[in-house]
Structures are given as C-alpha cells and as structure tokens.
Amino acid sequence: MPLLLAVTVGLVWLLAVGAAQVRIVDAARESARAAARGDSESVAVGRGLAVAPDGSRITLGTDGDRVTATATGEVAGPGGLFRFLPGARLHATAVAATEAVP
C-alpha cells in the first residue's frame, strides 16, 4: 500500500509539472506575439504573466525583425514525506516575426 501511495503522489506531481510546462510555453508564445504586434514590452510581458504559473519570469529581446520571449518558472517538489525531492525548473522560448504597421 505505501508503494502504491508513493507512485500515485509521484504521478500527480509529474502531471502538475507537465501542466505548468504547457503554461510556460503558452506564456512565452503569448508574450512574443503581443510584442510582435507592436504592444509595449510591459503589456506583452503582462499578457504572458497572465497565463504563466505564479512566480514565473518573462524576458523579451529583439533581433532585427524578430521578437524572442523567454519564460522561466519553477514547480516545487511534492512536499510532505517527499520533501527530499527537488522542484522542477521550467523554461520555454518563443520567436515571432514583427508585424508591419500599416
């Protein structure tokens, strides 16, 4: 029974990490698209942070006609009896071409 509980807790934690990684990818993409449309950096980062897990960070960079957004975050370990397990660091980068302003 304890082994079954440990496996269940581990699987639930892995699902939480997977869901947070998807949110990090979405946050990077959302920020890159907003900046490529011409939104200010603070607005673009704000759009990404609205999607990202709490405590995430987003940075923007430009290279010619491309905008790069990098999102990072962390998911704490499962805690309780499993507090010895480390948390997971999450990272995603998205690139978008700047749109021409009519």
C-alpha positions as CSV (number, residue, x, y, z in Angstrom):
1,M,0.0,0.0,0.0
2,P,2.8,2.6,0.8
3,L,4.4,1.9,-2.5
4,L,1.1,2.5,-4.3
5,L,0.7,5.8,-2.5
6,A,4.2,6.8,-3.4
7,V,3.7,6.0,-7.1
8,T,0.3,7.9,-7.0
9,V,1.9,11.0,-5.4
10,G,4.7,10.9,-7.9
11,L,2.4,10.7,-10.9
12,V,0.2,13.5,-9.7
13,W,3.3,15.7,-9.2
14,L,4.5,14.8,-12.7
15,L,1.1,15.8,-14.1
16,A,1.5,19.2,-12.3
17,V,4.9,19.7,-13.8
18,G,3.6,18.9,-17.3
19,A,0.7,21.3,-16.9
20,A,3.0,24.0,-15.7
21,Q,5.3,23.4,-18.6
22,V,2.4,23.9,-21.0
23,R,1.5,27.1,-19.3
24,I,5.2,28.3,-19.6
25,V,5.2,27.6,-23.3
26,D,1.9,29.4,-23.7
27,A,3.2,32.4,-21.8
28,A,6.3,32.7,-23.9
29,R,4.2,32.4,-27.1
30,E,1.7,35.0,-25.9
31,S,4.4,37.5,-25.0
32,A,6.2,37.1,-28.3
33,R,3.0,37.5,-30.3
34,A,2.0,40.6,-28.3
35,A,5.4,42.2,-28.7
36,A,5.5,41.3,-32.5
37,R,2.1,43.1,-32.9
38,G,3.6,46.2,-31.5
39,D,2.4,46.2,-27.9
40,S,4.8,47.7,-25.4
41,E,7.2,45.5,-23.5
42,S,5.2,45.8,-20.2
43,V,1.9,44.9,-21.9
44,A,3.5,42.0,-23.7
45,V,5.1,40.6,-20.6
46,G,1.8,41.2,-18.7
47,R,-0.1,39.1,-21.2
48,G,2.4,36.3,-20.7
49,L,2.4,36.5,-16.9
50,A,-1.4,36.2,-17.0
51,V,-1.0,32.7,-18.5
52,A,2.1,31.6,-16.7
53,P,2.3,29.9,-13.3
54,D,2.8,32.1,-10.3
55,G,6.3,33.3,-9.7
56,S,7.3,33.0,-13.4
57,R,9.6,35.5,-15.2
58,I,9.4,36.6,-18.8
59,T,12.1,38.5,-20.7
60,L,11.8,39.9,-24.2
61,G,14.5,40.5,-26.8
62,T,14.6,41.7,-30.4
63,D,16.9,40.7,-33.2
64,G,16.1,42.6,-36.4
65,D,12.6,41.7,-37.4
66,R,12.1,39.0,-34.8
67,V,11.0,39.1,-31.2
68,T,12.1,36.5,-28.7
69,A,10.3,35.8,-25.4
70,T,11.8,33.6,-22.8
71,A,9.7,32.3,-19.9
72,T,11.1,30.6,-16.8
73,G,9.4,29.2,-13.8
74,E,9.6,26.6,-11.1
75,V,7.3,23.9,-9.6
76,A,8.0,23.0,-6.0
77,G,8.6,19.4,-5.1
78,P,5.7,17.3,-3.9
79,G,6.5,18.0,-0.2
80,G,5.3,16.0,2.8
81,L,7.1,12.7,3.0
82,F,8.6,13.5,-0.4
83,R,10.1,16.9,0.6
84,F,13.6,15.5,-0.2
85,L,12.7,15.6,-3.9
86,P,13.8,18.8,-5.7
87,G,11.4,21.1,-7.6
88,A,11.4,21.3,-11.4
89,R,12.7,24.3,-13.3
90,L,10.7,25.1,-16.4
91,H,11.9,27.0,-19.5
92,A,10.4,28.0,-22.8
93,T,11.4,30.3,-25.7
94,A,9.2,31.6,-28.4
95,V,10.1,33.6,-31.5
96,A,7.7,35.7,-33.6
97,A,8.2,37.9,-36.6
98,T,7.3,41.6,-36.1
99,E,4.3,42.7,-38.0
100,A,4.4,45.6,-40.3
101,V,2.4,48.6,-39.1
102,P,0.0,49.9,-41.8
